[in-house]
Amino acid sequence: MSVPLFDTATPLAPLEAELQAKLLEIVASKRFIFGPEVEAFEREFAAYVGTRHAVGVANGTDALLLGLRALGVGPGDEVIVPSFTFFASAEPIRLVGATPVWCDVDPVTFVSTAEMVRAVLTPRTKAVIAVHLFGNVAPIAEIEALGVPVIEDAAQSAGTRLADGRRPGALSATLATFSFFPSKNLGAFGDGGAVTTGDAALAERIAMLRFHGSHDKRTFELVGHNSRLDALQAGVLRVQLPHLDGWADGRREAARLYAEAGLGELVSLPEPTPGALPAWHLYVARSGRADELLGVLREAGIGCAAYYRVPAHLQPAMRDVPPIVALPGTEEAARTNLALPMSPVLTREQVGEVVAALDD
Ligand SMILES: *Cc1c(COP(=O)(O)O)cnc(C)c1O
């Protein structure tokens, strides 16, 4: 028997009829761009996140790009970003002509602390992109206390909440970004993304930037982008949104089963940051023998992966923007991480198989 690294199909199976009906309804309506389906999703997603505005965009990378542009980030500005993250967290900084300044991550939680951000703060720092990596929660309030605007990259943390009920996407006083790439916790049937914010002026600016800098197709006030969430994707997301919390519970239950099965004796378990109840997008353990264990798991037919072994600052495209401080946590995280199977429907038997393979 094999255990997949993730399973997006099983949780969606009970929703298949509803999803098909929704897609047919939108096809019949012929409203594919903007329109009621997109507006309804934006309202429902903002309410879910616990903020005032959500603006649907084409993908999570564009969400960051439009967010940076809405904040006026450009040439001469620095944006602090962790290097241990998906490349897309940093890429939009270059696209607006600004300079990424790499900060470290805690190799236990995989997120940056305020101390790590403070270490690379300069008078040119225009914003910080704090990544809620793997579904964990970065300390947004502590980073904001340094006096710079914080963008939450919440691409991996849909469904995560804090013990006090707040959620990623509503923690920053500025804005947050989401990806609805199919494998994310809330996944479209293609690409999709959103910017969330409590700031009406920022929401308005992002809504213009996603449509060529225009409100009305006649007057173009900004040089913008064509970056919309389309109606079919919005419909697919609306059908799934009411199930996101249940799926998050399933992910947390899977983590509990791993701990109960003794996984913590074989590898270091993922650790939530204080107050976080992560909807583990990826369940990333750590081991000094990570590469060896990857081989063992593959041999046993168990899905596993190493993430960001070559962190963003070491990628060829970033060769001209070297780090200004040492990044020991990043190096350790890159070397030791080991993603194990995780999904809302991971069973006790599957967890047992993973643990048994590692215990061999
Ligand atoms: C997936 C992801 C993105 C980019 O989202 P896309 O929708 O693929 O453009 C950005 N940041 C992080 C941390 C991600 O995981």
The ligand as an SDF file (V2000), in Angstrom:
LIG
                    3D

 15 15  0  0  0  0  0  0  0  0999 V2000
    2.1030   29.0170   -3.8570 C   0  0  0  0  0  0  0  0  0  0  0  0
    2.8260   30.1290   -3.2310 C   0  0  0  0  0  0  0  0  0  0  0  0
    2.9140   31.4090   -3.8180 C   0  0  0  0  0  0  0  0  0  0  0  0
    2.4940   31.6900   -5.2260 C   0  0  0  0  0  0  0  0  0  0  0  0
    1.1930   31.3860   -5.5380 O   0  0  0  0  0  0  0  0  0  0  0  0
    0.7830   31.0650   -7.0560 P   0  0  0  0  0  0  0  0  0  0  0  0
   -0.7100   31.0500   -6.9990 O   0  0  0  0  0  0  0  0  0  0  0  0
    1.3700   29.7610   -7.4330 O   0  0  0  0  0  0  0  0  0  0  0  0
    1.2770   32.1830   -7.8990 O   0  0  0  0  0  0  0  0  0  0  0  0
    3.5140   32.4260   -3.1010 C   0  0  0  0  0  0  0  0  0  0  0  0
    4.0280   32.2100   -1.8780 N   0  0  0  0  0  0  0  0  0  0  0  0
    3.9830   31.0110   -1.2930 C   0  0  0  0  0  0  0  0  0  0  0  0
    4.5550   30.8470    0.0900 C   0  0  0  0  0  0  0  0  0  0  0  0
    3.4050   29.9190   -1.9470 C   0  0  0  0  0  0  0  0  0  0  0  0
    3.3850   28.7190   -1.3580 O   0  0  0  0  0  0  0  0  0  0  0  0
  1  2  1  0
  2  3  1  0
  2 14  2  0
  3  4  1  0
  3 10  2  0
  4  5  1  0
  5  6  1  0
  6  7  2  0
  6  8  1  0
  6  9  1  0
 10 11  1  0
 11 12  2  0
 12 13  1  0
 12 14  1  0
 14 15  1  0
M  END
$$$$
